[in-house]
Amino acid sequence: MQLDTPLNRSINANSARDFLRPKINLRKPPTKAEEIKILENAIAKLGEDSYLGPWLQGIRAEVQQCIIGDHFPEITLKEADARSAYIVECATLRADSLIASAVKKAERTDEEAQAQLVKAYRDADQIRESGRAALRLALDRL
């Protein structure tokens, strides 16, 4: 039993067989032009309603440049997942470091503010005592 999916509707048995067995001589490696043609045929045959068609269309230029330049595509989906996890981990570590640094700085600032507040209260007490002493002296002279 074949499922009724967009991919199955867009690819009949003959086109699937042709897709899996492209008409190139496999006794020798395909040329760059043949590989690009295979890519283009896959994109066309899979169509927009498939899972791979739009994805292949999205990376077509990059894959074509890799073929032309004799480069293996540098990143696979597994590598992309690993790289993105690494980037997230690094960003998290950096964020944690920044937060820890900010907390320490805030704690120091709070301690300094508390110390200044205690000093301000002492200064205010001294000013009050000096004022009271001056008032007492003034009253004694009256």
Secondary structure as GFF3:
##gff-version 3
##sequence-region A 1 142
A	DSSP	alpha_helix	6	10	.	.	.	ID=ss1
A	DSSP	alpha_helix	13	20	.	.	.	ID=ss2
A	DSSP	alpha_helix	32	46	.	.	.	ID=ss3
A	DSSP	alpha_helix	52	68	.	.	.	ID=ss4
A	DSSP	alpha_helix	77	141	.	.	.	ID=ss5
###
